[in-house]
C-alpha cells in the first residue's frame, strides 16, 4: 500500500522517521526531530538561493517551467494578454476572481482618482541629483509614501488595506513618470483622469505644450499588455523581498519598496536594460558569432536568456515578440532588432544553450519595445516595477491573511571559529 509520506533513516543514530508529504512537499521543520545527540539542535535543510524550498503556499500564480506555462489565478497568460486589460488583471490578482462589469468600473474609478501625489513628495523628488537612476528614486519614493499615510500600519483592517492597495496601483505611474521628467529637467505633467491607466502614464511622461495629450492607441495597448505580462511571477527575488519585509508587519509601502529595490538588480528586473546595452555593444549582425563565442567561454552572459524556473521558451517572451512587431509598425524600425533576432537564432541551435536549457526570457524583447516607444534605458526597470505591482500586492496581502505567516527568519549553517577569548589590542 502506498503512503503519502517519506521514510528517512538517520545513519548517525540508525533511527527511522516518517515525514508526511503534503502538496508534494515535506515540512523542513519535521527534520528538526532528527538529532545526533541530546544537545543537537536538530537537522536543518541547507538551501542557499532557495533552489528547492517553498517559502509559502500560494493560490496566485502557477508556473510550469518545463512546459512554458504561466497562469494567473488559473487563467493562461496568453488569454489574458489577448482579451484582458492591466487593471482587470490587477483586480484578478488582488481579489482572486475576475471582476463583474460594475466591479471593474468601480476599481477603475478608484484607481483613477488616487493618482495624485502630495506636493511634498513632489518636492522630495526634486531634491534628487539630475542623473539619479529612476529605480533608486522609485525605491525611495515608494517608501516615502509611508510617511504620508501612517494609517497604513494598521494591516489588520481590511478596508484600510484596500485603500493602500488602490493608492499604490494609482500612484506608482505618477512616481515613475515624475522620476523620468526630473531626469530631463522638465516640469511634471499631472495625471489626466480622462485617459486609461497606460494612456495617462504616457501623458505624464510625454505631455508637452498641447492642451490635451492623445496617446497613440497601439502604443497604449502595447504598454498595457506589457504591464499584464509582468504582473506576477510567483516567488521571485523581488516578491520574496516583499514577503520577507512584510512578514515583520512593516507597512505595505515599506514592504513594496523592498520589492522595487530587489527588482533593480541586473539579474532580475534590470536585465532588460542590460539587454539593450549588450545589443548596442554587439553593434551589428556580423559581430553576433564572436559575441556568442565570448559568452560560451564564460566571459559574459547572454542577457535576456535563461531563467531559474523556465527551462523552455518563456511564454511571455513569445507574446512580447509578437507585440514588438505591432509596435514597430507604428514607430521607427529599431536597428537593434536584427541583432536580437540573429542572437536568438544562433543561441537556439547552439549546444551550449540547448544543454543548459537557456531560452529567451521576458526581458529579451521588452527593452526593444520600450526603446521604440521612446523610453531611455534607465526607465525600463521602472516600467517593470509598475507592471509587477499588483503581483507584489497580491502576494503581500496573501501573506498577511495567511494564518501560517510568521516573521521570515531563515536559519544558517555556522562555519566560523568556535568560541574563543577576546585578545586585547596590544597583544595581537
Ligand atoms: N548566458 C550564458 N550562460 C548562462 C546564462 C546566460 N544568460 N544563464 C545561465 N547560464 C549558464 C551558467 O553559466 C551555468 O553554466 P554552468 O552550468 O556551465 O556553470 C548554467 O547556465 C546555469 O546557470 P545558473 O546561473 O546556475 O542559473 P540560475 O538559475 O541561477 O540563474 C538567471 C538564472 C540569473 C536568470 C541566469 O540565467 C542569468 O543570469 N540570465 C541573464 C540575466 C537575465 O536575463 N535575467 C532576467 C531573468 S528574468 C527576470 O528576472 C524577469
Boltz pocket constraint, residues with backbone or C-beta under 6 A from the ligand:
constraints:
  - pocket:
      binder: B
      contacts: [[A, 266], [A, 267], [A, 268], [A, 269], [A, 271], [A, 295], [A, 300], [A, 301], [A, 302], [A, 303], [A, 304], [A, 305], [A, 306], [A, 307], [A, 308], [A, 309], [A, 356], [A, 358], [A, 361], [A, 362], [A, 363]]
      max_distance: 6.0
